[in-house]
Amino acid sequence: MQKAKLVENAKLLYGQVVAAKIKALVADQVSQWELKYAFRPLLAVVRVGDDPASEIYVRGKIRTTAEVGLTSEHHALPADTSETHLLNLIGGLNSRDEVDGILVQLPLPKQIDETNVIDAIDPAKDVDGFHPINAGRLALGRPVLA
């Protein structure tokens, strides 16, 4: 009986319709932000290596960023990139005032420690919310970068 009740109250969601509504809302907010502050937020996307799934995901993020009126830049690094090189890039992105968000596409090649990379991202620019400060705040029900 309990299962029948759940099915009776179920609601079918159409992902593309919901996504389009969210994109329209975000685009409107970005437009208002641009009018008020005279700039567009910038997302820096970093991908290391040639993983096909990661390439598709990053391409989608860049396309969506443009659709909602944000600016993005893509840093595609070769698979043999060293952890030091990647950490230096992240440090540079952290220090650039015009960069509002950083997304490092996971997984990373085996020579790079993902924990070190996640920890290196400025928590205020951590779009994924993986930095320990952001994950901790989320777990505690405190405000985090959305």
C-alpha positions in Angstrom: 0.0 0.0 0.0 2.8 2.4 0.9 4.4 2.0 -2.6 1.1 2.6 -4.3 0.7 5.9 -2.4 4.2 7.0 -3.5 3.4 6.3 -7.2 0.1 8.1 -6.8 1.9 11.2 -5.6 4.8 11.0 -8.1 5.3 13.9 -10.4 7.0 13.5 -13.8 9.7 16.0 -14.4 10.9 17.0 -17.9 14.6 17.7 -17.5 15.0 19.8 -20.6 12.0 22.0 -19.7 13.4 22.5 -16.1 16.9 23.2 -17.5 15.5 25.8 -19.9 13.7 27.6 -17.1 16.8 27.6 -14.9 18.9 28.9 -17.8 16.4 31.7 -18.5 16.4 32.7 -14.8 20.2 32.8 -14.6 20.4 34.7 -17.9 18.0 37.3 -16.5 20.1 37.6 -13.3 23.3 37.9 -15.2 21.8 40.6 -17.4 20.7 42.5 -14.3 24.1 42.1 -12.7 25.8 43.4 -15.9 23.5 46.5 -15.9 24.1 47.2 -12.3 27.9 46.5 -12.1 29.0 46.9 -15.7 30.7 43.6 -16.0 30.0 39.9 -16.7 31.2 37.2 -14.3 34.0 35.0 -15.7 34.3 31.2 -15.2 37.7 29.7 -15.7 37.5 26.0 -16.7 40.6 23.8 -16.5 40.9 20.4 -18.1 43.9 18.2 -18.0 44.2 15.4 -20.5 42.1 14.1 -23.3 39.4 12.1 -21.5 36.4 12.1 -24.0 33.8 12.4 -21.3 35.6 15.3 -19.7 35.9 17.0 -23.1 32.1 16.7 -23.7 31.4 17.9 -20.2 33.7 21.0 -20.5 32.3 21.8 -23.9 28.8 21.8 -22.4 29.8 24.0 -19.5 31.4 26.6 -21.9 28.3 26.5 -24.2 25.9 26.9 -21.2 28.0 29.8 -19.8 27.6 31.6 -23.1 23.9 30.8 -23.3 23.3 32.6 -19.9 25.5 35.5 -20.7 28.6 34.7 -18.6 32.1 34.9 -19.9 34.4 31.8 -19.8 37.9 30.8 -20.5 39.1 27.3 -21.1 42.5 26.0 -20.1 43.2 22.7 -21.9 46.4 21.2 -20.6 48.1 18.1 -21.9 47.8 14.8 -20.0 51.5 14.9 -19.0 51.0 18.3 -17.2 52.8 18.3 -13.8 51.0 18.9 -10.5 53.2 21.9 -10.0 52.2 23.4 -13.3 48.5 22.9 -12.6 48.9 24.4 -9.1 50.7 27.4 -10.5 47.8 27.9 -13.0 45.2 27.7 -10.2 47.2 30.2 -8.1 47.2 32.6 -11.1 43.5 32.2 -11.5 42.9 32.7 -7.8 44.9 36.0 -7.9 43.0 37.4 -11.0 40.2 39.7 -9.8 38.3 39.2 -13.1 38.0 35.5 -12.5 34.9 34.9 -10.4 34.8 31.1 -10.6 37.1 28.2 -11.2 36.1 24.7 -12.3 38.8 22.0 -12.5 37.4 19.0 -14.4 37.9 15.7 -12.6 39.3 13.1 -12.9 42.9 14.3 -13.2 45.8 12.2 -14.6 47.5 9.9 -12.1 50.5 12.1 -11.5 48.3 14.8 -10.1 46.9 14.6 -6.5 43.2 15.8 -6.8 43.1 16.7 -3.1 46.0 19.1 -3.5 44.3 20.7 -6.5 40.9 21.0 -4.8 42.6 22.5 -1.7 44.5 25.1 -3.9 41.3 26.6 -5.3 40.2 29.8 -3.5 37.0 28.7 -1.7 35.3 31.9 -2.9 35.9 30.8 -6.5 35.3 27.1 -6.0 32.4 26.5 -8.4 32.1 22.7 -7.7 32.0 23.3 -3.9 34.7 20.6 -3.3 37.1 22.7 -1.3 37.0 21.4 2.3 35.7 24.8 3.6 32.8 24.7 1.2 32.0 21.1 1.7 32.1 21.6 5.5 29.9 24.6 5.3 27.4 22.7 3.2 27.5 19.8 5.6 26.7 22.2 8.5 23.9 23.9 6.6 25.8 27.2 6.4 25.8 29.5 3.3 28.2 28.5 0.5 28.9 29.6 -3.0 25.9 28.3 -5.0 
